[in-house]
Amino acid sequence: MAERAPNIFSRLRDWRPSRSTPISLAAFLGLVCVLATAVVALFDLTPIVVRSDSMAPEINRGDLVIARGASAGEVAVGDVISVENRAGERVTHRVETVDPYGSSIQFTLKGDANAVPDSQVYNETSIDKVLWTVPKLGYPLRVAIGPVGIFVGGLLVAALAWVVSGPWRRAASEF
């Protein structure tokens, strides 16, 4: 009887980290970040971290919403869009009404969890139209792009530089 080749799960079970594991992991994470940035830029996408439960249960606080820039004329009742209100805060709600208003479009928006539509009427020529939602990814993204995330990222880069070019590397090459 022929011996079976080990499958991927047995290889993962027997895996042990090596000295190059942190560098490989950092390279993989770096590649993921570069690819995500390229996709966002290439397709004119806007990642938005949801800060309230006004769209629950479809979109919850801490979710990451991916939106795409669009003309206000492309919006229909029932679409979920993201715009800035008068206070400069981003609002991501469902469209209740769409009315032409001069060279712009006038929208009435309402959060799914809200009893009444927003008090502000939005006059827009372009908006961000929500394409999809990634549950709970907004929390780690918000930390990663904030001061704490940037500081920790800097520490990780310094640690990896130390691992790659530490004193033991020079001592080992002298032999």
ZIRA-V792306 format. One record per backbone hydrogen bond with DSSP energy under -1.0 kcal/mol. NH is the residue of the N-H (numbers start at 1). CO is the residue of the C=O. Records with the same first field share a line. If there is no record, write none. Layout:
BEGIN
NH=CO + CO
END
This chain:
BEGIN
11=7
12=8
13=9
14=10
21=18
24=20
25=21
26=22
27=23
28=24
29=25
30=26
31=27
32=28
33=29
34=30
35=31
36=32
37=33
38=34
39=35
40=36
41=37
42=38
43=39
45=40
46=67
48=65
50=63
56=53
59=55
62=50
63=60
64=134
65=48
66=132
67=46
68=129
69=44
70=127
72=125
74=71
75=72
78=95
79=76
81=93
82=128
83=91
85=89
88=85
91=83
93=81
94=110
95=79
96=108
97=108
99=106
101=104
104=101
105=124
106=99
107=122
108=97
110=94
113=54
114=111
118=109
122=107
124=105
127=70
128=82
129=68
130=80
131=66
132=66
134=64
137=134
138=62
139=62
141=137
142=138
143=139
144=140
145=141
149=143
150=146
151=147
152=148
153=149
154=150
155=151
156=152
157=153
158=154
159=155
160=156
161=157
162=158
163=159
164=160
165=161
169=166
171=167
172=168
173=169
END
